[in-house]
């Protein structure tokens, strides 16, 4: 849940700066959500629970995906 919260905070930071323009800070904050999500994946593997593992994989993909999109949008905004 911490990973999803960090993704949400990253999106809020980007929205303040203009969501279509992206945000380096928002991307970094969203990407930081991958750490807790990876810990959740490890716990899911240790406990052999598919639900925890599946949610954690989704959290890793969401945090890295949103982080990358926000950073790429900002860089493209600078270039164009």
Secondary structure, DSSP 8 states (H G I E B T S, - for coil): -HHHHHHHHHHHHHHHH-GGG--HHHHHHHHHHHHHHHHHHHHHHHHT-HHHHHHHHHHHHHHHHHHHHHHHHHHHHHH-
